[in-house]
Amino acid sequence: MANIIKDTLKELEAQEKTLEPVSETCEVTNNIIPKKRPNYQLFKANNWKKLNSNEYINLIDEKGGALWLSNDGDIYFRTSPHIKPVKKEPSKAEKVLSNIINKRLRLMRASEPDISELDLLLISEEVFDPQINQEFFKKNGIWYRNVFKPTEFMKMTQEPTKEPLTILRLIKHLVSDNEKYFEHFINWLAYFWQTMEKPNTAIVLIGEQGTGKGIFFDYIIRPLFGEEQTIQINNSILRNTYIAPFFKNKLFYNLDEISQGTFKENKKIKNFIKPLITNQSITLDEKFVSLNKSILIKGATLITSNEHIPLEIEIGDRRFNVFPSKIKIMQKGFLGFGTFDNFKYQIEQELADFAKYLYYYPVDPIKANTAIITPEKQALIEATNDKYTLFVTSLIQKNLKFFEKIEDDKPILYLELKADFEKNRIRKENIKLYFNTVFDENKSTQQIMKELKLRYPQIFNQTPIKSNGQRFYIIS
């Protein structure tokens, strides 16, 4: 497997024309092996039978059907393991199930039932958990139904027989043929595939329409993770009042074209995306539910956009990996396959080997959960944070790199700033000098302090501490 990956990277590297450097990367610790998710070849599906001695239950099972009892006394049943169960009262379920087994069935009747309520599993709740390797399971004396379904690709644990070069070329194209971006992206995806533990970072792909972002999600992610277990979310869904159903029971979220709107909308979207990536659960509104219930979040997040500024990213962000794609895939002749249909066919032929490739990729879990700083991400940070926010946040975080212009223009002032940072303080008399030097402005102290107080009142609304005739704001 190591040779396949090495050869693959070598072949892909040979196609590169230019590589854009990453300005800052995380430390790589390849000696840490992530915990593997269950072997889905052993997944127990349709294991609904409570007992094996009931003739009618055995007939339903032989036909591929299933039934169980809900907490309210109704019946959940299905006629095939491949369709969604429906909830009916026992008299209606009885008619359908009788038709399936071609034999009259008396279900949960008062006298002489063929199947009584005691013959069925009482399912307390449905859960979505890729770490549990069976559909029906018992925990602390209570039965649950796991609605997660492993795809056929998830059941593949053999080593790949050949390199999935077309898919790997597409991914590399999506990150502008940058090898470091490519390796970070693959490691992120392989980490999730191997562990089914969502990473605490998201991938953000930006580029004009036609660069292949949709192809990647529709023809690679969706079949790998399951059509019903993946979803594409857009602005209209995020602005919906009841959005809980869109986020339940998913392994992959593609937030597509969540472009900037009003300040209020931007804040709402930003405050929603952050916990979607890092939290284990979020609380969302659901229709006909009076009390909002937390939804467990098991899915990874992919953000795609044709916009230059698809979302707001805060200074010091640890969630987003921002990668660019600059050339339409059609301009590259669909990576040498001439037409979209030929390209799509080749992707479909490689999916099995790509699933195996991801399963055996030498994953670095720390890297998968660390967001790297790229020029594209830095540009987004600067574009979505006004100068006062950039300035005050850099002061609070003691970010000397932000103040490099002061070092060049006024080295003595820079040494004062550096010395104050080391003592966790900011000299009030110097704030105006810092701001005007960095931004080539001529703002008054009053103008600057007004903006700083709005953004960090807990610091700049306080009375400065006096020391040796100077006044200082204390920062931690």
VOPA-259089 format. One record per residue (C-alpha): x, y, z; residue in three letters. Coordinates in steps of 0.02 Angstrom, whole numbers, plus 50000, padded with zeros to 5 digits. Example, Ala and Ser with C-alpha at 12.3 -4.5 7.8 and 13.67 -1.06 7.14 Angstrom:
! VOPA-259089
506154977550390ALA;506844994750357SER;
***
This chain:
! VOPA-259089
500005000050000MET;501425011950043ALA;502165009249870ASN;500495012949788ILE;500335029449880ILE;502145033949844LYS;501955029849659ASP;500315039149651THR;501045054949725LEU;502525053349606LYS;501405051949453GLU;500295066249509LEU;501815076949549GLU;502465074549374ALA;500905083149308GLN;501125098649414GLU;501625115149337LYS;501705126149492THR;501565123249677LEU;500915136749794GLU;501745136049966PRO;500765134150126VAL;501165148650240SER;500985138550399GLU;500675120150433THR;500355109450583CYS;501595096850653GLU;501405079450580VAL;501465064450695THR;501305049150586ASN;501685037350729ASN;499925039550799ILE;498725026550731ILE;496875031350736PRO;495595019450807LYS;494775009650666LYS;492895009550647ARG;491974992850650PRO;492194980050513ASN;490594983050417TYR;490724966150330GLN;490044959650497LEU;488624972350507PHE;487014963950566LYS;485574970950464ALA;483734966450484ASN;484104957350649ASN;482354961150714TRP;481804943750767LYS;481544942050953LYS;481254923250940LEU;481434909350811ASN;479974898250861SER;478554908850788ASN;478004902450617GLU;477314919250559TYR;478834929150613ILE;479934916750518ASN;478854918550361LEU;478974937650367ILE;480864936450392ASP;481044924450244GLU;480154937050133LYS;481374950650188GLY;480084959650293GLY;480214965750473ALA;479104972450611LEU;479314979250785TRP;478314987850920LEU;478445006450957SER;478225014751127ASN;476485020951083ASP;475855003551040GLY;475885005550851ASP;476854994350733ILE;478334998850626TYR;478514987050477PHE;479324985850307ARG;479194973750163THR;481044974150119SER;482644978750210PRO;482994991350072HIS;481475002550102ILE;481005014050244LYS;479845006750378PRO;478105013950399VAL;477135016250558LYS;475345009550565LYS;474105003550692GLU;474134984550710PRO;472514981550610SER;473244990050455LYS;474954982150474ALA;474084965250486GLU;473314966950312LYS;474954971550227VAL;475964958050313LEU;474634944850273SER;474804949250091ASN;476704947550098ILE;476704930150172ILE;475134925150075ASN;474344919050234LYS;473054927050349ARG;473914934450501LEU;473124939550665ARG;474234953050739LEU;474134958350921MET;472294953450939ARG;471454951351106ALA;471244932551084SER;472334919650998GLU;473504931350900PRO;474764923650782ASP;475984937050835ILE;475734945451004SER;476554960851074GLU;477634949451180LEU;478394941851022ASP;479094958450960LEU;480534969651007LEU;479964985651092LEU;481044999051009ILE;481265014051122SER;482145025651000GLU;483005026850832GLU;484835032050834VAL;486155035250700PHE;487825028050752ASP;489155021450632PRO;490115014350781GLN;488735001450817ILE;488874986750699ASN;487064981150696GLN;485344987950657GLU;484414982450815PHE;485384982750977PHE;485084982451164LYS;485874994651285LYS;485544995751472ASN;484044984351451GLY;483254995151315ILE;483124990851129TRP;483605003550995TYR;483615003750806ARG;485175010150721ASN;484705018850558VAL;486505019850497PHE;486825008650347LYS;488575004450287PRO;488765005850099THR;489524991849997GLU;491095002549981PHE;491235003650171MET;491294984650179LYS;492854983950071MET;494394980450177THR;495574973150046GLN;497064982949984GLU;496784992049818PRO;497294982549663THR;497704998349566LYS;497905016949594GLU;496275026849580PRO;497225039849479LEU;495725048649402THR;494945052349572ILE;496615057549645LEU;496925069049497ARG;495225077049523LEU;495595080349706ILE;497275087649663LYS;496455098549531HIS;495235104849664LEU;496705111449765VAL;497615119549618SER;498865105149601ASP;499665109749766ASN;500455094149841GLU;500355100150022LYS;498525104650004TYR;498205087949919PHE;499015077750057GLU;498055087450191HIS;496415084650100PHE;496705065950073ILE;497255063550253ASN;495675072450314TRP;494535061550207LEU;495465045350247ALA;495405049150433TYR;493505050350428PHE;493335035150316TRP;494405024250429GLN;493685029850596THR;491925036550559MET;492335049550690GLU;492015066550615LYS;493545077950606PRO;493475094450700ASN;493955103750542THR;493065107050377ALA;493665107850198ILE;493225123850103VAL;493395122749913LEU;493265139249821ILE;493345142149634GLY;492275147349489GLU;490875136449423GLN;491485121249328GLY;493055117249426THR;492395100149481GLY;491745103449657LYS;490025096449616GLY;490775081249529ILE;491785077149684PHE;490265077549798PHE;488975069749682ASP;490005055749605TYR;491265051749741ILE;490655056849914ILE;488825052149890ARG;489095034149829PRO;490475031149957LEU;489475037150107PHE;487715033350044GLY;486445044249953GLU;485285045250104GLU;486735048450222GLN;487405063650129THR;486575080350096ILE;486895096550005GLN;486375111850104ILE;486115129050027ASN;485585146250088ASN;483725142850071SER;483855127850187ILE;484905137150316LEU;483615151150318ARG;482205138750346ASN;481385139250517THR;481345120450538TYR;483025113650482ILE;483255098950600ALA;482685085450475PRO;484035090850352PHE;485425087250477PHE;484805071150557LYS;485635054650518ASN;486995061150401LYS;488815056550372LEU;489235070950257PHE;488635088950243TYR;489015098950086ASN;488655117250122LEU;488555124049945ASP;488495142449895GLU;488155149150069ILE;488555166650006SER;488655182050114GLN;487005191150148GLY;486475203750278THR;487465205750439PHE;486085196750534LYS;486065182250410GLU;487965180850410ASN;488015180050600LYS;486665166650604LYS;487555156050473ILE;489255158250556LYS;488555153550727ASN;487765138150650PHE;489265131850551ILE;490495132750696LYS;489595120050808PRO;489145109350657LEU;491015106450631ILE;491635104650810THR;490165100050923ASN;489525082550953GLN;487725088750951SER;486735104250906ILE;484985110250948THR;483885114150798LEU;482045118350773ASP;480925104250713GLU;479125105750654LYS;477785098850770PHE;479065096750910VAL;478725108451056SER;480395105851143LEU;481935106851034ASN;483015091451050LYS;484875090351025SER;485375081550865ILE;486945071050867LEU;488155076650732ILE;489115062150655LYS;489515069850486GLY;491015078650410ALA;490785095850331THR;491285100950156LEU;490985118950102ILE;490975123149917THR;490715139749832SER;490975149349670ASN;491105165449771GLU;492755173449821HIS;492065176649997ILE;490925161750037PRO;490945163450226LEU;491645173550369GLU;493205166750453ILE;493795173750618GLU;495575178150661ILE;496415163350745GLY;495165151150668ASP;495505132550697ARG;494085125150595ARG;494295128950410PHE;495505122550279ASN;495295134050129VAL;495875127449961PHE;495695135549788PRO;495305128449617SER;495755140449478LYS;495425131449313ILE;493805124049246LYS;493945105349228ILE;493315106449049MET;494835117149005GLN;495905102149052LYS;494895090748938GLY;494095082649090PHE;495825077649148LEU;496225069148984GLY;494585059748959PHE;493875071748831GLY;492055071548884THR;491115072249047PHE;490315055149015ASP;492015046848992ASN;492665055649147PHE;491165050549252LYS;491305032449192TYR;493135031749243GLN;492715038549416ILE;491375025249437GLU;492625011749388GLN;493865017949520GLU;492695020249668LEU;493025002949742ALA;494905005349734ASP;494745022949803PHE;493765016049952ALA;495155003449984LYS;496475016949957TYR;495675027750093LEU;495515012750209TYR;497395009250202TYR;498035027050190TYR;499325030750330PRO;498255043350423VAL;498895056750540ASP;497415060450657PRO;498175076450727ILE;498395083250553LYS;496595078550510ALA;495965088750657ASN;497095103650626THR;496685117850506ALA;498155124350406ILE;498445142450362ILE;498415145350174THR;498525161850078PRO;496715159150026GLU;496155157250206LYS;497145172550259GLN;496325182550119ALA;494605177150183LEU;495045182250360ILE;495605199350303GLU;494105201550189ALA;492815197050320THR;493535206150469ASN;493545225150471ASP;495165234150514LYS;494625238250692TYR;494185220050726THR;495825214350647LEU;496775226950750PHE;495995223850920VAL;496005204950899THR;497845205450855SER;498175215851010LEU;497225204051124ILE;498055188751047GLN;499765197251054LYS;500025193250871ASN;501695201550832LEU;501645195750652LYS;500165207250621PHE;501225222150675PHE;502725218750562GLU;502455235450474LYS;502825244350638ILE;504455234650651GLU;504955241150479ASP;504355259050498ASP;504605262450684LYS;505755249350762PRO;505825257750933ILE;503925258050943LEU;503905239750893TYR;505115235451035LEU;503945244251157GLU;502475234051091LEU;503465217851104LYS;503995221851282ALA;502205225951332ASP;501565209751255PHE;502815200051359GLU;502055208351513LYS;500255205151455ASN;499825223551435ARG;499505237251306ILE;500115255151328ARG;498625266751301LYS;499665281251234GLU;500375269951097ASN;498725262751032ILE;498455277050910LYS;500235275250846LEU;500045256650821TYR;498415258450724PHE;498925272750612ASN;500605264750570THR;499855247850523VAL;498445255050416PHE;499275271250355ASP;497845280950436GLU;497725297050534ASN;496365292550659LYS;496225301250826SER;496385292050991THR;494545295651024GLN;493985287750859GLN;495045272250885ILE;494575269651068MET;492735271151027LYS;492875256450906GLU;493945246251024LEU;492715248551167LYS;491315242151055LEU;492275226351014ARG;493135222751181TYR;492205232451317PRO;492825220451451GLN;494575227351423ILE;494455244751349PHE;493005251051455ASN;494075248051609GLN;495135261651689THR;496955259351633PRO;498215254351765ILE;499585267251798LYS;501415262251806SER;502935273851799ASN;501875288051731GLY;501145277051591GLN;499375269751576ARG;499115251651526PHE;497675240151481TYR;497945222551549ILE;497725207751430ILE;497865189551478SER;
***
